[in-house]
Amino acid sequence: MAADPDRTRDLIVAIVSGVGIAMLAYAAMTRPMPESVSRYYVENAYTGGGGHNIVNVILVDFRGFDTFGEITVLGIVALTVYALLRRFRPAPDSIEIPEQQRSEQARRMDNPEREKSETIADYLLIPSVLMRLLFPVIAAFSIFLFLRGHDLPGGGFVAGLTMAIGFIVQYMAGGTRWVEARLSIRPINWIALGLLFAGLTGVGAWLVGYPFLTSHHSYGEVPLLGKLPFATALLFDFGVFLLVIGATVLILIALAHQSIRSHRAHGPATQTPYTAMGETRWK
């Protein structure tokens, strides 16, 4: 049987590509490492930034101005996503719900005060209780990650993401209406506070004659705890922590609100009011 020319061509291209990549990798790994700025960060992370976590020291000390710009962009992106999803209506479901759920829903809809979403919530009753109990645990772990970030793996960014998970888990457990009837999150305020804390930390350096966002660290005596490290970068990292919580939660809440919005049908339709993000809207 004659060989397929296309398969032969593909085989040759794959062999040549693989050999070429292998040669490039070998050349890169066998050449001496050139001098780079990384050695400076390794040698000066503790003396210049007061922390052993080199990555975090780079982000909040040596390159604090870059990080300030990055969290500003993150806040703008979150506001943009929220603005785009604020008027969006999801498409109608293309797959019907399971027969068991439909029959259970029809049986329980005799109560006019009962909503369709409550049937799904009843199926997840035990997991939802556990998920609600996890919130203080996640919050404590988030604070733990934040406080250890200057010396060990952690920091404001990962702590903010962890705290955002705690909030969104509550939405998954109880639904959008249940959470917002009991908890006012207001993530836009978190974004504003995060930028304010980060900016004021940078302005504070001006007051003592140093460039914007110049950090300082020292050790101080704390009663019962002894000598502890103090760094102005902790305040900047706290701003990062607040902004990451606000930006992440704002995007996730904007997505969660799609579950209580109906598909925008053509022609006149009756709209129902609902409360979201502290304001009344219509679905």
C-alpha positions as CSV (number, residue, x, y, z in Angstrom):
1,M,0.0,0.0,0.0
2,A,1.4,3.4,-1.0
3,A,2.3,5.9,1.7
4,D,0.0,8.9,2.1
5,P,2.0,12.0,1.0
6,D,0.2,14.2,3.5
7,R,1.0,11.9,6.4
8,T,4.6,11.7,5.3
9,R,4.9,15.5,5.1
10,D,3.3,15.9,8.6
11,L,5.8,13.3,10.0
12,I,8.8,15.2,8.5
13,V,7.5,18.5,9.8
14,A,7.0,17.0,13.3
15,I,10.5,15.5,13.4
16,V,12.2,18.7,12.3
17,S,10.2,20.8,14.7
18,G,10.9,18.5,17.6
19,V,14.7,18.3,16.9
20,G,14.9,22.0,16.5
21,I,13.1,22.7,19.8
22,A,15.3,20.1,21.5
23,M,18.5,21.8,20.2
24,L,17.3,25.3,21.3
25,A,16.5,24.0,24.8
26,Y,19.9,22.2,25.0
27,A,21.7,25.4,23.9
28,A,19.9,27.5,26.4
29,M,20.4,25.2,29.4
30,T,24.1,24.6,28.7
31,R,25.2,28.2,28.3
32,P,26.3,30.2,31.4
33,M,23.6,32.4,33.0
34,P,24.1,36.1,32.2
35,E,24.1,38.7,34.9
36,S,20.5,39.9,35.6
37,V,18.7,42.1,38.1
38,S,17.3,39.0,39.9
39,R,20.5,38.7,42.0
40,Y,20.0,42.2,43.3
41,Y,16.5,41.3,44.5
42,V,17.7,38.2,46.2
43,E,20.5,40.0,48.0
44,N,18.5,43.0,49.0
45,A,15.0,41.7,49.7
46,Y,15.4,41.6,53.4
47,T,17.8,44.5,53.9
48,G,15.9,46.8,51.5
49,G,12.3,45.6,52.0
50,G,12.3,43.9,55.3
51,G,10.8,40.6,54.1
52,H,11.9,37.1,53.2
53,N,9.3,36.5,50.5
54,I,11.2,37.9,47.6
55,V,8.3,37.9,45.2
56,N,6.1,39.9,47.5
57,V,8.9,42.3,48.4
58,I,9.4,43.0,44.7
59,L,5.7,43.6,44.2
60,V,5.0,46.0,47.1
61,D,8.5,47.5,47.7
62,F,10.9,47.6,44.7
63,R,8.1,47.7,42.1
64,G,5.3,49.3,44.1
65,F,4.5,51.9,41.4
66,D,4.0,49.1,38.8
67,T,1.7,47.2,41.2
68,F,-0.2,50.4,41.9
69,G,-0.8,50.8,38.2
70,E,-1.8,47.1,37.9
71,I,-4.4,47.2,40.6
72,T,-5.8,50.4,39.1
73,V,-6.2,48.6,35.8
74,L,-7.8,45.7,37.7
75,G,-10.4,48.0,39.2
76,I,-11.2,49.5,35.8
77,V,-11.6,46.1,34.3
78,A,-14.0,45.0,37.1
79,L,-16.1,48.1,36.6
80,T,-16.2,47.6,32.8
81,V,-17.3,44.0,33.2
82,Y,-20.0,45.0,35.6
83,A,-21.2,47.7,33.3
84,L,-21.4,45.3,30.3
85,L,-23.2,42.6,32.3
86,R,-25.6,45.1,34.1
87,R,-28.0,45.2,31.1
88,F,-27.2,41.8,29.8
89,R,-30.0,39.1,29.6
90,P,-29.0,35.5,29.3
91,A,-30.3,33.3,26.5
92,P,-33.1,30.9,27.3
93,D,-32.0,27.4,28.5
94,S,-31.5,25.0,25.7
95,I,-31.7,21.9,28.0
96,E,-34.7,21.1,30.1
97,I,-34.3,20.6,33.8
98,P,-34.4,16.9,35.0
99,E,-37.8,15.2,35.3
100,Q,-37.5,14.7,39.0
101,Q,-36.8,18.3,39.6
102,R,-39.7,19.4,37.4
103,S,-42.2,17.1,39.2
104,E,-40.9,18.3,42.6
105,Q,-41.1,21.9,41.5
106,A,-44.7,21.5,40.2
107,R,-45.7,19.8,43.5
108,R,-44.3,22.6,45.7
109,M,-45.6,25.5,43.5
110,D,-49.0,25.2,45.2
111,N,-47.6,27.8,47.6
112,P,-47.8,31.2,45.8
113,E,-45.1,32.7,47.9
114,R,-42.6,30.0,46.9
115,E,-40.1,30.7,44.1
116,K,-38.8,28.2,41.6
117,S,-35.3,28.6,42.8
118,E,-36.2,27.4,46.2
119,T,-36.7,23.8,44.9
120,I,-33.0,23.7,43.8
121,A,-32.0,25.2,47.2
122,D,-33.8,22.4,49.0
123,Y,-31.8,19.8,47.1
124,L,-28.6,21.4,48.3
125,L,-29.7,22.0,51.9
126,I,-27.0,20.1,53.6
127,P,-24.1,21.4,51.4
128,S,-25.4,24.9,51.7
129,V,-25.3,24.7,55.5
130,L,-21.7,23.5,55.4
131,M,-20.8,26.2,52.8
132,R,-22.2,28.9,55.1
133,L,-20.2,27.6,58.0
134,L,-17.1,27.8,55.9
135,F,-17.3,31.6,55.6
136,P,-15.6,32.5,58.9
137,V,-13.0,29.8,58.3
138,I,-12.2,31.2,54.8
139,A,-12.1,34.8,56.2
140,A,-9.6,33.7,59.0
141,F,-7.4,31.9,56.4
142,S,-7.5,35.0,54.2
143,I,-6.3,37.2,57.0
144,F,-3.6,34.6,57.8
145,L,-2.3,34.7,54.2
146,F,-2.3,38.5,54.2
147,L,-0.3,38.8,57.5
148,R,2.3,36.3,56.5
149,G,2.8,37.5,52.9
150,H,5.9,39.6,53.5
151,D,7.9,36.7,54.8
152,L,6.2,33.6,53.6
153,P,3.9,32.6,50.7
154,G,0.8,34.8,50.8
155,G,0.2,38.5,50.4
156,G,-2.6,40.9,49.6
157,F,-3.4,39.5,46.2
158,V,-3.8,35.8,47.1
159,A,-5.5,36.8,50.4
160,G,-8.0,39.0,48.4
161,L,-8.8,36.1,46.1
162,T,-9.3,33.8,49.0
163,M,-11.7,36.2,50.7
164,A,-13.6,36.7,47.4
165,I,-14.1,32.9,47.3
166,G,-15.7,33.1,50.8
167,F,-18.2,35.6,49.5
168,I,-19.1,33.8,46.3
169,V,-19.5,30.5,48.1
170,Q,-22.4,32.2,50.0
171,Y,-24.0,33.1,46.7
172,M,-23.7,29.4,45.6
173,A,-25.1,28.2,48.8
174,G,-28.1,30.5,49.3
175,G,-28.6,32.2,46.0
176,T,-28.3,35.9,45.0
177,R,-31.5,37.1,46.7
178,W,-30.8,35.2,50.0
179,V,-27.3,36.7,50.3
180,E,-28.1,40.3,49.4
181,A,-31.1,40.3,51.7
182,R,-28.7,39.6,54.6
183,L,-25.4,41.0,53.6
184,S,-24.5,44.3,52.0
185,I,-21.1,43.7,50.3
186,R,-20.8,46.8,48.1
187,P,-17.7,45.8,46.2
188,I,-17.3,49.2,44.5
189,N,-16.6,50.7,47.9
190,W,-13.9,48.0,48.4
191,I,-12.3,49.0,45.1
192,A,-12.3,52.7,46.1
193,L,-10.9,52.0,49.6
194,G,-8.2,49.8,48.1
195,L,-7.0,52.5,45.8
196,L,-7.2,55.0,48.6
197,F,-5.1,53.0,51.0
198,A,-2.5,52.2,48.3
199,G,-2.4,55.9,47.2
200,L,-2.1,57.3,50.7
201,T,0.8,54.9,51.4
202,G,2.7,56.4,48.5
203,V,1.8,60.0,49.4
204,G,3.1,59.3,52.9
205,A,6.6,59.0,51.5
206,W,6.4,62.5,50.2
207,L,5.8,63.9,53.7
208,V,9.3,62.7,54.7
209,G,11.0,63.8,51.5
210,Y,11.1,60.5,49.6
211,P,9.7,59.6,46.2
212,F,6.2,58.3,45.8
213,L,5.7,54.8,47.3
214,T,9.1,54.6,48.9
215,S,8.8,52.0,51.6
216,H,10.3,51.9,55.1
217,H,10.6,49.1,57.6
218,S,11.8,48.8,61.1
219,Y,11.3,46.7,64.3
220,G,9.2,47.8,67.3
221,E,8.5,46.5,70.7
222,V,5.0,45.2,71.3
223,P,3.8,44.4,74.8
224,L,3.5,40.6,75.4
225,L,4.7,39.9,71.9
226,G,8.2,41.3,71.9
227,K,10.0,42.8,68.9
228,L,8.0,42.6,65.7
229,P,8.7,43.9,62.2
230,F,6.8,46.8,60.8
231,A,6.8,47.9,57.2
232,T,4.9,50.6,55.4
233,A,4.5,48.1,52.5
234,L,1.9,46.3,54.7
235,L,-0.4,49.3,54.3
236,F,0.1,49.2,50.5
237,D,-0.5,45.5,50.5
238,F,-3.7,46.1,52.5
239,G,-4.9,48.3,49.7
240,V,-4.1,45.5,47.2
241,F,-6.1,43.2,49.4
242,L,-9.2,45.4,49.5
243,L,-9.1,46.1,45.8
244,V,-8.7,42.5,44.8
245,I,-11.7,41.6,47.0
246,G,-13.8,44.3,45.5
247,A,-12.8,43.7,41.8
248,T,-13.2,39.9,42.0
249,V,-16.5,40.0,44.0
250,L,-17.9,42.7,41.6
251,I,-17.3,40.5,38.6
252,L,-18.6,37.3,40.3
253,I,-21.7,39.1,41.6
254,A,-22.4,40.5,38.1
255,L,-22.3,36.9,36.8
256,A,-24.5,35.7,39.7
257,H,-27.2,38.3,38.9
258,Q,-27.7,36.6,35.5
259,S,-29.5,33.8,37.4
260,I,-32.3,36.1,38.5
261,R,-32.7,37.8,35.1
262,S,-35.0,36.4,32.5
263,H,-34.3,36.2,28.8
264,R,-35.2,39.5,27.1
265,A,-38.2,38.5,25.0
266,H,-39.5,40.4,21.9
267,G,-42.6,42.3,22.3
268,P,-44.4,43.6,25.5
269,A,-43.7,41.7,28.6
270,T,-44.4,42.1,32.3
271,Q,-41.3,43.0,34.3
272,T,-40.7,42.1,38.0
273,P,-38.6,44.3,40.3
274,Y,-35.7,42.9,42.3
275,T,-33.0,44.5,44.4
276,A,-29.3,44.1,43.5
277,M,-26.2,46.0,44.5
278,G,-28.3,48.3,46.7
279,E,-30.7,49.5,43.9
280,T,-34.0,48.4,42.4
281,R,-33.9,46.8,38.9
282,W,-36.3,44.9,36.7
283,K,-36.1,41.4,35.3
